[in-house]
Amino acid sequence: MSDFQLDVLKKLGELGEIKSTLKTFSDKDSQEVLSALNSLKAHSKLNYTKHDTILYELSAEGTDILNNGSHEMKLLKLVQEVGNLKISDVNAKLGKDGKLGQARAFKNGWIKKNENNELEVNDKIKGENEVKDTTQIELQTVVDGKADTLDKNTVNDLKKRKLITPKKLTDFEVVKGEQFSLEIKKLETDITSDMIVSGNYKDLEFKPYNFNSQGLEVQSGALHPLSKVREEFRQIFFSMGFTEMPTNQYVETGFWNFDALYVPQQHPARDLQDTFYIKDPKTADLPEDKTYLENIKAVHEGGKFDTIGYRYPWKQEESQKLVLRTHTTAISAAMLHKLAKDPKPTRLFSIDRVFRNEAVDATHLAEFHQVEGVLADYNITLGDLIKFMEEFFAKMGVTGLKFKPTYNPYTEPSMEIFSWHEGLGKWVEIGNSGMFRPEMLEPMGLPRGLRVLGWGLSLERPTMIKYKVQNIRELLGHKVSLDFIESNPAARLDEDLYD
């Protein structure tokens, strides 16, 4: 027990109760008093009630006004002495006081301007012997500790003018507790095996259990928000009969990333400013299916399968260059090539990382996650794609879609998918979709009647919306806060996803 705690108990025993610790222990800080009271209360020596009071202290300017009068009163006295006073002379004679006092003197109706644009005493106070300095009187009221008698607007005005500053005083009213005494016995916290063996636990006092206290936080791992949203997407795909594609190959040849998708070799997407190329090794082998390679070359150069192609000399060495995949559609192309061996209706999906050589900002990174779905079936149409998109996004709570025609090298027709964003008050793009072109499918050996729908969206965008993240760098990368990962609950893709 500290000396101050003992003083509190002695004073409480002497008085029976302490009405005000501010008066009884005026030399002690309120935090020191609170600490002592809490410690004694924990031992049931006392109970207390806390009372907070707001008092006001005068600033340096307020003190000057209290002693020498307000700025407006100084201006009024000057006008009374001089008579008519030119405004240009006010600052010269009063300095800062003159400038500060004009507005309030006009507001109080003490002075006015005459036809010569000079200041003169207002007619209504010319006959008064003494004009009361209201600001000085108000400040005196504050000094006397009677600020509560002033109008609330008056107090706010004095604070706004920085003439007074609030100060909170904390006082405590103290009464005796159930176990009041001038001594504090040591209370045991845990019972030990030695106490049980010796039996002395019967003579000891133990601290009562505090069932309201929080236990220690369990140290455990936490799923990243992207992982949570990704798993929710996976479950949606699984519920619709999709199979997940293997996506653990980040490095692809230009063949699967571009050529197999009917992207011409001179397309801007293949430039260094858009795609990351591997320095070593620079190239890799192409598929062993020679017929497929010949079909790809033919469909690019001069056209095949009822198409005219791009009509340029296709170079095999360009296809052999290694890149960090720019989309997971490279995986989809390889899976569709395998499907050509046994063509049948198929539903595939993938969710994994892709890479683009882009400048990093609040909404773009050089890498992100792509959510992609592929649906193959006989004689399906654009209407089936629209219907499926509505069903797919409805499972995420997104309804009322709009579709806008767009261009993609490997899908035709192609559509951008839009949803109404309540927060932004406008339609926002949430995905891209289309039907894979015959120039992409038929070279693989797929029958003409087997058509393939494809669509995709990023994983980051719905995650940012769901977790209210404004900067993508706070979601992915070295700037991610571990507290953000640990404190966020699992996400559900429901109706508030795009709110």
Secondary structure, DSSP 8 states (H G I E B T S, - for coil): --HHHHHHHHHHHHHSEES-HHHHTTTS-HHHHHHHHHHHHHTTSEEEEEEEEEEEEE-HHHHHHHHH--HHHHHHHHHHHHSSEEHHHHHHHHTHHHHHHHHHHHHHTSEEE-TTSEEEE-HHHHT-S----HHHHHHHHHHTT-GGGS-HHHHHHHHHTTSEEEEEEEEEEEEE-TT--S-----BS---HHHHHH-GGGG--B----TTS-----------HHHHHHHHHHHHHHHTT-EE------EEEHHHHTGGGT--TT-GGGSTTTS-B-SSS-B----S-HHHHHHHHHHHHT--SS-----S---HHHHTBEEE-S-THHHHHHHHHHHTTS---EEEEEEEEEE------SS--SEEEEEEEEEEEET--HHHHHHHHHHHHHTTT--S-EEEEEEETTEEEEEEEEEEETTTTEEEEEEEEEEE-HHHHGGGT--TTEEEEEEEEESHHHHHHHTT-S-GGGTSSTT--HHHHHHS-----STTTT-
